[in-house]
Amino acid sequence: MEMGSKKEVQSLLPEGEVYQCPSCGYQDGFHLSFKWGQEDPYGELYLICPNCHARYRMGLKVKHPLREIERPFPEPEVPPV
């Protein structure tokens, strides 16, 4: 059970306006939740439907305001040429 629900977290593409729940059709937006690692300065953002409680992740991360890092953003993973 992750984040207080027995439902699996689903992926959602961050395209256009994201306000309608794909699971139940609720159209008034989402609640936000953050999942932080022990030492990771970045936490992942999750969307939670207030109607059916479906949870979605879009791969978006935010910096924790109280954790220090050397760079403002992590180095991008660039495949070798």
Backbone as a printed PyTorch tensor [residue, N CA C, xyz], in Angstrom:
tensor([[[  0.8650,  -1.1820,   0.0000],
         [  0.0000,   0.0000,   0.0000],
         [  0.9010,   1.2310,   0.0000]],

        [[  0.8250,   1.9990,  -1.0470],
         [  1.6620,   3.1800,  -1.1850],
         [  0.7830,   4.4220,  -1.1350]],

        [[  1.2140,   5.4060,  -0.3750],
         [  0.5280,   6.6990,  -0.2940],
         [ -0.9150,   6.5730,   0.2010]],

        [[ -1.1970,   5.6070,   1.0670],
         [ -2.5030,   5.5310,   1.7000],
         [ -3.6160,   4.9460,   0.8670]],

        [[ -3.3140,   4.2660,  -0.2140],
         [ -4.3540,   3.6750,  -1.0530],
         [ -3.8790,   2.3230,  -1.5550]],

        [[ -4.8200,   1.4190,  -1.7780],
         [ -4.4790,   0.1020,  -2.3020],
         [ -4.4140,   0.1040,  -3.8250]],

        [[ -4.8820,   1.1800,  -4.4670],
         [ -4.8400,   1.2700,  -5.9250],
         [ -3.4120,   1.4990,  -6.4000]],

        [[ -3.0740,   0.9460,  -7.5530],
         [ -1.7670,   1.1500,  -8.1480],
         [ -1.6390,   2.5840,  -8.6730]],

        [[ -0.4500,   3.1470,  -8.5610],
         [ -0.1800,   4.4660,  -9.1290],
         [ -0.0370,   4.2950, -10.6390]],

        [[ -0.7550,   5.1170, -11.4010],
         [ -0.7190,   5.0420, -12.8540],
         [  0.1120,   6.1980, -13.4010]],

        [[  0.6000,   6.0310, -14.6210],
         [  1.3420,   7.1010, -15.2830],
         [  0.3880,   7.9580, -16.1010]],

        [[  0.7030,   9.2340, -16.1770],
         [ -0.1100,  10.1740, -16.9290],
         [  0.8400,  11.0840, -17.6880]],

        [[  0.6220,  11.2490, -18.9870],
         [  1.4870,  12.1130, -19.7850],
         [  1.1810,  13.5750, -19.4950]],

        [[  2.1970,  14.3920, -19.2350],
         [  1.9670,  15.8110, -18.9820],
         [  1.7970,  16.5740, -20.2900]],

        [[  0.6200,  16.4660, -20.8790],
         [  0.3210,  17.1440, -22.1400],
         [ -0.9360,  17.9910, -21.9870]],

        [[ -0.8970,  19.1990, -22.5280],
         [ -2.0670,  20.0770, -22.4730],
         [ -2.4450,  20.3990, -21.0350]],

        [[ -3.7290,  20.6040, -20.8080],
         [ -4.2340,  20.8570, -19.4600],
         [ -4.5520,  19.5200, -18.8060]],

        [[ -4.0740,  19.3340, -17.5970],
         [ -4.3220,  18.0850, -16.8710],
         [ -5.2730,  18.4170, -15.7250]],

        [[ -6.5580,  18.2360, -15.9460],
         [ -7.5470,  18.5430, -14.9160],
         [ -8.6360,  17.4820, -14.8150]],

        [[ -8.7410,  16.5920, -15.8090],
         [ -9.7910,  15.5740, -15.7970],
         [ -9.2030,  14.2120, -15.4620]],

        [[ -9.8190,  13.5120, -14.5200],
         [ -9.3570,  12.1990, -14.0990],
         [ -9.6750,  11.1620, -15.1790]],

        [[ -8.6580,  10.4440, -15.6790],
         [ -8.9110,   9.4100, -16.6790],
         [ -9.7130,   8.2240, -16.1370]],

        [[ -9.6740,   8.0040, -14.8250],
         [-10.3790,   6.8590, -14.2420],
         [-11.8780,   7.0770, -14.0820]],

        [[-12.2670,   8.2520, -13.5920],
         [-13.6960,   8.4610, -13.3010],
         [-14.3160,   9.6360, -14.0580]],

        [[-13.4930,  10.4460, -14.7200],
         [-14.0250,  11.5740, -15.4810],
         [-14.2280,  12.8530, -14.6780]],

        [[-13.8940,  12.8420, -13.3970],
         [-14.0040,  14.0460, -12.5620],
         [-13.2530,  15.1930, -13.2420]],

        [[-13.8960,  16.3900, -13.3130],
         [-13.3470,  17.4680, -14.1270],
         [-12.9170,  18.7100, -13.3580]],

        [[-12.7670,  18.6380, -12.0680],
         [-12.4040,  19.8270, -11.3030],
         [-10.9910,  19.7780, -10.7460]],

        [[-10.0910,  19.0720, -11.4130],
         [ -8.6870,  19.0780, -11.0160],
         [ -8.3260,  18.0120, -10.0040]],

        [[ -7.0980,  18.0880,  -9.5180],
         [ -6.5220,  17.0680,  -8.6470],
         [ -5.9700,  17.6860,  -7.3690]],

        [[ -5.8210,  16.8440,  -6.3560],
         [ -5.0140,  17.1980,  -5.1940],
         [ -3.5720,  16.8550,  -5.5530]],

        [[ -2.6140,  17.5030,  -4.9060],
         [ -1.1970,  17.2070,  -5.1240],
         [ -0.6160,  16.5390,  -3.8940]],

        [[  0.3100,  15.6270,  -4.1430],
         [  1.0470,  14.9860,  -3.0700],
         [  2.5040,  14.8840,  -3.5100]],

        [[  3.4130,  14.8490,  -2.5480],
         [  4.8340,  14.7480,  -2.8370],
         [  5.3940,  13.5330,  -2.1240]],

        [[  6.3030,  12.8260,  -2.7900],
         [  6.9600,  11.6830,  -2.1700],
         [  8.4580,  11.9740,  -2.1340]],

        [[  9.0140,  12.0320,  -0.9050],
         [ 10.4150,  12.3740,  -0.7030],
         [ 11.1940,  11.1430,  -0.2740]],

        [[ 12.4200,  10.9960,  -0.8090],
         [ 13.3390,   9.9690,  -0.3430],
         [ 14.0320,  10.4620,   0.9160]],

        [[ 14.8050,   9.5940,   1.5530],
         [ 15.4840,   9.9610,   2.7990],
         [ 16.4410,  11.1350,   2.6320]],

        [[ 17.3240,  11.0480,   1.6490],
         [ 18.3410,  12.0790,   1.4610],
         [ 18.2090,  12.8110,   0.1360]],

        [[ 17.3240,  12.3730,  -0.7140],
         [ 17.1710,  12.9600,  -2.0420],
         [ 16.6290,  14.3830,  -1.9280]],

        [[ 17.2800,  15.3670,  -2.5440],
         [ 16.7760,  16.7340,  -2.4780],
         [ 15.5540,  16.9560,  -3.3680]],

        [[ 15.2050,  15.9640,  -4.1770],
         [ 14.0480,  16.0920,  -5.0660],
         [ 12.9630,  15.1180,  -4.6740]],

        [[ 11.7210,  15.5760,  -4.7370],
         [ 10.5750,  14.7260,  -4.4630],
         [  9.7080,  14.6330,  -5.6990]],

        [[  9.0550,  13.4940,  -5.8670],
         [  8.1900,  13.3100,  -7.0310],
         [  6.7900,  13.8300,  -6.7250]],

        [[  6.2080,  14.4710,  -7.7020],
         [  4.8690,  15.0300,  -7.5900],
         [  3.8510,  13.9950,  -8.0550]],

        [[  2.8000,  13.8050,  -7.2710],
         [  1.7120,  12.8900,  -7.6110],
         [  0.4060,  13.6610,  -7.6660]],

        [[ -0.4700,  13.2630,  -8.5660],
         [ -1.8240,  13.8140,  -8.6380],
         [ -2.7720,  12.7930,  -8.0360]],

        [[ -3.7200,  13.2590,  -7.2280],
         [ -4.7060,  12.3760,  -6.6190],
         [ -6.0940,  12.9170,  -6.9360]],

        [[ -6.9480,  12.0700,  -7.5120],
         [ -8.3200,  12.4820,  -7.8280],
         [ -9.1160,  12.6000,  -6.5340]],

        [[ -9.7470,  13.7500,  -6.2740],
         [-10.5350,  13.9110,  -5.0570],
         [-11.8040,  13.0660,  -5.0600]],

        [[-12.2350,  12.6210,  -6.2400],
         [-13.4760,  11.8600,  -6.3470],
         [-13.2580,  10.3550,  -6.1570]],

        [[-12.3660,   9.7560,  -6.9590],
         [-12.1830,   8.2950,  -6.9080],
         [-10.8680,   7.8840,  -6.2490]],

        [[-10.0230,   8.8440,  -5.9040],
         [ -8.7400,   8.6290,  -5.2220],
         [ -7.6980,   7.9160,  -6.0760]],

        [[ -7.9040,   7.8820,  -7.3930],
         [ -6.8780,   7.3400,  -8.2910],
         [ -5.6470,   8.2340,  -8.1920]],

        [[ -4.4590,   7.6290,  -8.2860],
         [ -3.2070,   8.3670,  -8.1630],
         [ -2.4340,   8.2690,  -9.4680]],

        [[ -1.8080,   9.3880,  -9.8340],
         [ -1.0790,   9.4740, -11.0990],
         [  0.2840,  10.1100, -10.8630]],

        [[  1.2530,   9.6470, -11.6360],
         [  2.5730,  10.2590, -11.6330],
         [  2.8880,  10.6840, -13.0580]],

        [[  3.5650,  11.8140, -13.1850],
         [  3.9140,  12.3400, -14.5060],
         [  5.4230,  12.4500, -14.6830]],

        [[  6.1870,  12.0070, -13.6930],
         [  7.6400,  12.1050, -13.7830],
         [  8.1680,  13.4790, -13.4160]],

        [[  7.3340,  14.3210, -12.8420],
         [  7.7550,  15.6630, -12.4540],
         [  8.3230,  15.6410, -11.0430]],

        [[  9.4320,  16.3720, -10.8390],
         [ 10.0590,  16.4500,  -9.5230],
         [ 10.2300,  17.9010,  -9.1110]],

        [[ 10.2410,  18.1140,  -7.7990],
         [ 10.4560,  19.4500,  -7.2420],
         [ 11.5610,  19.3580,  -6.1950]],

        [[ 12.2860,  20.4660,  -6.0200],
         [ 13.3670,  20.5130,  -5.0460],
         [ 12.8130,  20.7890,  -3.6530]],

        [[ 13.3050,  20.0360,  -2.6950],
         [ 12.9240,  20.2460,  -1.3040],
         [ 13.5180,  21.5760,  -0.8460]],

        [[ 12.7330,  22.4410,  -0.2380],
         [ 13.2430,  23.7750,   0.1070],
         [ 14.3000,  23.7810,   1.2080]],

        [[ 14.4420,  22.7030,   1.9740],
         [ 15.3820,  22.6970,   3.0940],
         [ 16.5690,  21.7560,   2.8910]],

        [[ 16.6560,  21.1050,   1.7390],
         [ 17.7710,  20.1940,   1.4970],
         [ 18.7430,  20.8180,   0.5000]],

        [[ 20.0190,  20.7960,   0.8580],
         [ 21.0520,  21.4090,   0.0210],
         [ 21.4620,  20.4870,  -1.1240]],

        [[ 21.7640,  21.1100,  -2.2560],
         [ 22.3120,  20.3940,  -3.3970],
         [ 23.3830,  21.2640,  -4.0230]],

        [[ 24.2350,  20.6590,  -4.8200],
         [ 25.3110,  21.4200,  -5.4450],
         [ 24.8380,  22.2030,  -6.6580]],

        [[ 23.9030,  21.6430,  -7.4160],
         [ 23.3950,  22.3050,  -8.6150],
         [ 21.8960,  22.5390,  -8.4420]],

        [[ 21.3380,  23.5260,  -9.1460],
         [ 19.8980,  23.7480,  -9.0180],
         [ 19.0710,  22.6010,  -9.5850]],

        [[ 19.6130,  21.8490, -10.5420],
         [ 18.9070,  20.7110, -11.1270],
         [ 19.9050,  19.5890, -11.3440]],

        [[ 19.4550,  18.3400, -11.2830],
         [ 20.3990,  17.2470, -11.5260],
         [ 20.9050,  17.2580, -12.9630]],

        [[ 22.1030,  16.7110, -13.1450],
         [ 22.6610,  16.6030, -14.4950],
         [ 21.7340,  15.7510, -15.3540]],

        [[ 21.4610,  16.1740, -16.5830],
         [ 20.6380,  15.3500, -17.4700],
         [ 21.3850,  14.0830, -17.8680]],

        [[ 20.6430,  13.0120, -18.0260],
         [ 21.2480,  11.7650, -18.4690],
         [ 21.3300,  11.7800, -19.9850]],

        [[ 22.5520,  11.9360, -20.5100],
         [ 22.7660,  12.0120, -21.9490],
         [ 23.3840,  10.6930, -22.4020]],

        [[ 22.7630,  10.0170, -23.3760],
         [ 23.3450,   8.7630, -23.8430],
         [ 24.6810,   9.0030, -24.5160]],

        [[ 25.6260,   8.0430, -24.3750],
         [ 26.9290,   8.2230, -25.0350],
         [ 26.8000,   8.2380, -26.5410]],

        [[ 27.6740,   9.0120, -27.1920],
         [ 27.6450,   9.1380, -28.6470],
         [ 28.5620,   8.1290, -29.2780]]])
